[in-house]
Amino acid sequence: MITLISAMGQNNEIGVDNKLLWDLPTDMKHFRTRTQKKTVVMGRKTFESIGMALPNRKNIILTRDKNYDISNFKNTFLAHSVQEILDMHEKEIQKNPEYEIMIIGGSTIYESFVESATNLSLTFVDANFLEADSFFPKINFTQFTEILCTNIKKDKKNIFDMKICEFKKIENIA
Ligand SMILES: NC(=O)c1ccc[n+]([C@@H]2O[C@H](COP(=O)([O-])OP(=O)(O)OC[C@H]3O[C@@H](n4cnc5c(N)ncnc54)[C@H](OP(=O)(O)O)[C@@H]3O)[C@@H](O)[C@H]2O)c1
């Protein structure tokens, strides 16, 4: 499985100035749970924005810089092309058909994997963010079926309503 996991505003906004647009602990918890013990793939800018390797996950950083220094980070590896990731995924699913790789952003990385995605784990934040400069690509939802959607009401810690949904590509439904 190749899963794109993202949180976006009403206009597909995902970030500004290499940061997130919100602080939503419920979505963060979902992200942590959903990616736990998996391989996460991210762009170099998102990696720098997070500022650390995500614990309990294999971190793969996409960069064209062959000398990019990750020596200070545990469980972190470099990849230099989308094909490298697709080949690795192909190899892993031969060994374990349930193998799931999580594509965690940002914008350029989602764009590069959107055609290969078998699953989507999307948080729809019920607000818009005019300042945004990074966006999730447009998805043709007719190719996907909704597996599960949970509505979450805003509260003291999460200042926007949101909906967390899992989708599966139709050709991948048994
Ligand atoms: N809301 C969310 O769910 C979410 C999730 C993640 C990120 N974000 C936000 O997204 C924004 C960052 O997105 P972004 O698009 O600017 O940056 P990005 O996708 O995180 O990183 C872009 C970098 O990835 C590398 N790269 C991209 N395509 C590649 C390829 N085909 N082969 C090799 N390397 C490749 C390049 O690194 P080099 O320049 O080193 O070659 C490129 O500069 C931030 O605002 C972040 O907070 C939001």
The ligand as an ORCA input file, in Angstrom:
! r2SCAN-3c Opt
* xyz 0 1
  N      -0.601     19.655      6.371
  C       0.135     18.576      6.160
  O      -0.349     17.445      6.263
  C       1.581     18.735      5.757
  C       2.404     17.607      5.688
  C       3.734     17.782      5.296
  C       4.215     19.038      4.977
  N       3.380     20.100      5.054
  C       3.849     21.430      4.685
  O       4.296     21.403      3.331
  C       5.267     22.440      3.146
  C       6.509     21.863      2.498
  O       6.190     21.361      1.206
  P       7.152     21.666     -0.053
  O       6.463     21.170     -1.280
  O       7.587     23.093      0.000
  O       8.458     20.826      0.281
  P       8.706     19.237      0.440
  O       7.840     18.502     -0.544
  O       8.618     18.858      1.860
  O      10.233     19.124      0.035
  C      10.657     19.518     -1.239
  C      12.057     18.981     -1.478
  O      12.003     17.559     -1.617
  C      13.002     17.147     -2.540
  N      12.354     16.511     -3.676
  C      11.134     16.784     -4.197
  N      10.876     15.983     -5.261
  C      11.964     15.174     -5.389
  C      12.307     14.144     -6.283
  N      11.467     13.763     -7.276
  N      13.488     13.528     -6.147
  C      14.344     13.879     -5.157
  N      14.068     14.847     -4.257
  C      12.897     15.497     -4.384
  C      13.764     18.389     -2.952
  O      14.813     18.520     -1.997
  P      16.226     19.214     -2.357
  O      15.906     20.659     -2.597
  O      17.058     18.968     -1.128
  O      16.755     18.502     -3.576
  C      12.717     19.483     -2.755
  O      13.268     20.759     -2.579
  C       5.530     23.005      4.541
  O       4.766     24.192      4.727
  C       5.051     21.907      5.468
  O       4.683     22.403      6.739
  C       2.084     19.973      5.440
*
